[in-house]
Amino acid sequence: MCGLMSLNFFADSLIAFKVLLLTGIGAEGIVLLKLAFKDSRPFWDSKEVNSGFFCDLAFSSPCIDCFYSSFSLVYIYMQYRLKYRQRNSWALDALVIIMSVYLTVGNIVSNLINGRNYSYQMLTGYSYGFIFLILCLIYD
């Protein structure tokens, strides 16, 4: 969220505000889903799973990190791509897509290795982020 807030200083403030507002609304939806579908974390269930230095006290289904990587990164890219369409290059587009895929895969691997989330919890977070992204793009 701090990274999204810093977009106001370095980028188009209207797009940054819209992304921050929609990400906040989507995060509130995740919190409501976490309350509805209470589910534990892997390191809560088994003593063999070590969580590293993480101490997550909230429920984990759906995964909010996966929502951020599936909604915020893609929505930021699409908004700036649509607004500044004339000045985009294929190299910049490829770099942004590669970075998004790298961060998404890194998020999956990190959550699984550290025992923070089960794979179905991450899939639920990605699905919710994708559905929320499609709804935001339709009504934009």
C-alpha positions as CSV (number, residue, x, y, z in Angstrom):
1,M,0.0,0.0,0.0
2,C,2.9,2.4,0.7
3,G,4.1,1.7,-2.9
4,L,0.7,2.6,-4.2
5,M,0.6,5.8,-2.1
6,S,4.0,6.8,-3.4
7,L,2.6,6.7,-7.0
8,N,1.0,10.0,-6.2
9,F,4.4,11.7,-5.9
10,F,6.0,10.2,-9.0
11,A,3.2,9.5,-11.4
12,D,-0.2,10.8,-12.6
13,S,-2.1,11.5,-9.4
14,L,-5.6,10.8,-10.8
15,I,-4.6,7.3,-11.9
16,A,-2.7,6.7,-8.7
17,F,-5.7,7.8,-6.6
18,K,-8.1,5.6,-8.6
19,V,-5.8,2.6,-8.2
20,L,-5.3,3.2,-4.5
21,L,-9.1,3.6,-3.9
22,L,-10.0,0.5,-5.8
23,T,-7.2,-1.5,-4.2
24,G,-8.5,-0.4,-0.8
25,I,-12.1,-1.4,-1.7
26,G,-10.8,-4.8,-2.9
27,A,-8.8,-5.3,0.3
28,E,-11.9,-4.7,2.3
29,G,-13.7,-7.3,0.3
30,I,-10.8,-9.7,1.1
31,V,-11.2,-8.9,4.8
32,L,-14.9,-9.7,4.6
33,L,-14.2,-13.0,2.8
34,K,-11.6,-13.9,5.5
35,L,-14.2,-13.4,8.1
36,A,-16.7,-15.5,6.2
37,F,-14.3,-18.4,5.3
38,K,-12.1,-18.6,8.3
39,D,-9.1,-20.9,7.6
40,S,-5.9,-21.5,9.3
41,R,-2.3,-21.1,8.1
42,P,0.0,-24.1,7.5
43,F,2.3,-23.2,10.3
44,W,-0.7,-23.0,12.7
45,D,-1.7,-26.6,11.8
46,S,1.7,-28.4,11.9
47,K,4.7,-27.9,14.1
48,E,7.0,-29.2,11.3
49,V,6.2,-26.1,9.2
50,N,8.4,-23.2,10.0
51,S,7.1,-19.7,9.1
52,G,10.5,-18.1,9.2
53,F,10.3,-14.6,10.7
54,F,6.6,-14.1,9.8
55,C,4.0,-13.9,12.6
56,D,0.7,-13.7,10.8
57,L,-2.2,-13.5,13.2
58,A,-5.0,-13.0,10.6
59,F,-6.9,-15.8,8.8
60,S,-5.4,-16.7,5.5
61,S,-8.2,-17.5,3.1
62,P,-8.1,-15.8,0.6
63,C,-4.6,-14.6,0.4
64,I,-4.4,-10.8,0.4
65,D,-0.8,-10.7,-1.1
66,C,-2.1,-12.7,-4.1
67,F,-4.9,-10.2,-4.5
68,Y,-2.4,-7.3,-4.5
69,S,-0.2,-9.0,-7.1
70,S,-3.1,-10.0,-9.3
71,F,-5.1,-6.8,-9.2
72,S,-2.9,-3.8,-8.4
73,L,0.1,-4.6,-10.7
74,V,-2.1,-5.4,-13.6
75,Y,-4.5,-2.5,-13.1
76,I,-1.7,0.0,-12.8
77,Y,-0.1,-1.3,-16.0
78,M,-3.4,-1.3,-17.9
79,Q,-4.3,2.3,-16.7
80,Y,-1.0,3.8,-17.7
81,R,-0.9,1.8,-20.9
82,L,-4.4,3.0,-21.9
83,K,-3.6,6.6,-21.0
84,Y,-0.2,6.9,-22.5
85,R,-0.7,4.6,-25.5
86,Q,1.1,6.8,-28.0
87,R,4.4,6.8,-26.1
88,N,4.7,3.2,-25.1
89,S,7.4,0.9,-26.5
90,W,7.3,-2.8,-26.8
91,A,10.5,-3.0,-24.6
92,L,8.8,-1.2,-21.7
93,D,5.7,-3.4,-22.1
94,A,7.8,-6.5,-22.1
95,L,9.8,-5.3,-19.0
96,V,6.6,-4.6,-17.0
97,I,5.1,-7.9,-17.9
98,I,8.2,-9.8,-17.0
99,M,8.5,-7.9,-13.7
100,S,4.8,-8.7,-12.9
101,V,5.3,-12.4,-13.6
102,Y,8.5,-12.4,-11.6
103,L,6.8,-10.8,-8.6
104,T,3.8,-13.1,-8.9
105,V,5.9,-16.3,-9.0
106,G,8.1,-14.9,-6.2
107,N,5.0,-14.4,-4.1
108,I,3.7,-17.9,-4.7
109,V,7.1,-19.5,-3.9
110,S,7.6,-17.3,-0.8
111,N,4.2,-18.1,0.6
112,L,4.6,-21.9,0.0
113,I,8.2,-22.1,1.3
114,N,7.5,-20.0,4.4
115,G,4.2,-21.9,5.2
116,R,2.1,-18.8,5.2
117,N,-0.6,-20.0,2.9
118,Y,-1.9,-23.2,1.3
119,S,-2.1,-23.3,-2.5
120,Y,-5.9,-23.2,-2.6
121,Q,-5.8,-20.0,-0.4
122,M,-3.5,-18.4,-2.9
123,L,-5.6,-19.6,-5.8
124,T,-8.7,-18.0,-4.2
125,G,-6.8,-14.7,-3.7
126,Y,-5.7,-14.7,-7.3
127,S,-9.2,-15.6,-8.5
128,Y,-10.8,-12.8,-6.4
129,G,-8.2,-10.3,-7.7
130,F,-8.8,-11.3,-11.3
131,I,-12.6,-11.1,-11.0
132,F,-12.3,-7.7,-9.2
133,L,-10.0,-6.5,-12.0
134,I,-12.4,-7.5,-14.7
135,L,-15.3,-5.8,-12.9
136,C,-13.2,-2.6,-12.5
137,L,-12.2,-2.6,-16.2
138,I,-15.8,-3.1,-17.3
139,Y,-17.1,-0.2,-15.2
140,D,-14.2,2.1,-15.8
